[in-house]
Amino acid sequence: MKNYGGVDFLQKAILRTLIYADIFDYPLNSEELYRFLIINHPISYSVFKNALSRIITNDKRINTNKNYYFLKGRREIISLRQKREKWSQEKIKIGRRIGRWLKLIPWIKLMGITGALAMRNSDKNDDIDLMIITSRNRLWLTRFLTIFLLEFFSKRRKPSDKDVEDKICLNLFIDEGYLETPREKRNLFMAHEVCQMKALWEEDDIYKKFLWENKWVKEFLPNAIPNYKLQITNYKLERPNLFFDFLEKIAFKIQLAYMKPKMTTEKVSEGVAFFHPKDLSGWVMGKYNERIKNYN
């Protein structure tokens, strides 16, 4: 095990990981602690597991109840996680039901759950965050049809809604040609978001392609995603359709014109549409860095 300045490198990584999870009131089991270990190089699970019990015994800032690991004095978040898991199960059922409706839209290649729900850590009153990956040059037509369907079933969360429980928040659309996260957005928070996303359904191995294009997450969470070997040669470009290409451009211009006066934290382009009502990245990373300093 590496050692820097008399402090076990792995011990510091475990503490960092629990500090991050604690921001979300989320205790981790041993598999989760390994998967989301904040460390700058991968280690084997056997090495991690062999060192874990010794580290927990020696570091009084870390507690365990044998099933979960958490920071000292935070045992109450275990019961909170169990409650949230039950609420999340019901929300995921709703998400799957919505997913069956959205399969009617031919250009959706992946529908996934993001945010707290992806970790089964949603509060009862939370909405359901969805991420959609579309075919090339079909993002804005897809968004238009998705909104139409959700409005028809009265399940869409609107910016003005105060009661958002179990409503669908269409917080992220990505064109399959824009799967890689922009360099300026790459941080620990976004690495978690990429790794935590749970695909409800997909086509053409797009989930593997998404992870392949975002291999940068291993700089923050080297154990979090499998080492896929993507068969690029099997990828087939769809033939252009001039009629739908024209409609896509019109759909983009109309929706952008409608949204522009109301935009705050939204990030919009032809290939990516980020609509989360709150940009949590800055807040979470600020909390994390503050706590890291407090724990020295």
VENPE-V168370 format. One record per helix or strand. SS is the DSSP state (@ for helix, = for strand). FROM is the first residue (numbers start at 1). LEN is the number of residues. Records with the same first field share a line. If there is no record, write none. Layout:
# VENPE-V168370
SS: FROM-LEN / FROM-LEN
This chain:
# VENPE-V168370
=: 3-2 / 7-2 / 28-1 / 39-1 / 62-3 / 69-3 / 108-6 / 128-7 / 156-1 / 168-8 / 198-5 / 221-1 / 267-2 / 272-3
@: 9-14 / 30-6 / 45-14 / 77-26 / 115-4 / 139-14 / 176-3 / 183-3 / 188-9 / 206-8 / 215-5 / 232-3 / 242-19 / 280-15
